Amino acid sequence: MPSENVLADQYSLAPGTIRQAVTQLVSEGVLERFQGKGTFVRRPSFDQSLFRFFRFLGRPGERVVPEGRILRRAVESAPQNIRDRLEMDEDASAICISRLRLLSGQPVLLEKIWLSFEEFAPIMQITDPQLGPLLYPIYDELCGRTVASAEEELMVDTADEETAEILSINPGDPVVVIERLAKGFDGTPLEWRRSVGRADEFRYQIEIR
């Protein structure tokens, strides 16, 4: 971010007014300050927050981001419920990504991700390894789309035959499903994701103050 004096000159406001606005944005988590470096737009790590629900831990207390393995990536017509969630036009194309997450080679999570092709077309121009284990930094750097907030719904289901085979469990075994709608700073829907994880790897953990 520019300095408070620069912003004051740019918007013809008193430095104190700018200071109060910046402080408010810091308290809301939109901006963050670093001593000796300045104030920066915060890049939320929602891409990793999903794993607070699962036992993806290495050494005691150390969180591990599982490996991401792309199973399928294609441009196609999205189902109506996905178009509704992403506020897409009826005839708009979508990117569908199926991805398996593994820890020490063990399948633990199966994801299906939907994106607007118009907004995220560059995603189809890179290789699977370039996508890496975390997608949100790719959205930001490659497509100029920053995930600023997310809504999640958590539910319990049973594994169908395809999911069971991929996750190395039995059909009918319990699974935990997390559906997420990720949004930009202006509230525009950016990504819809359905993550299915093994119930035996699930642990809900939250800190209440």
Secondary structure, DSSP 8 states (H G I E B T S, - for coil): ---HHHHHHHHT--HHHHHHHHHHHHHTTSEEEETTTEEEE----HHHHGGGGBT-BSSTT-B---EEEEEEEEEEE--HHHHHHTT--TT-EEEEEEEEEEETTEEEEEEEEEEEHHHHGGGGGS-HHHH-S-SHHHHHHHH-----EEEEEEEEEE--HHHHHHHTS-TT-EEEEEEEEEE-TT--EEEEEEEEEEGGGB-------
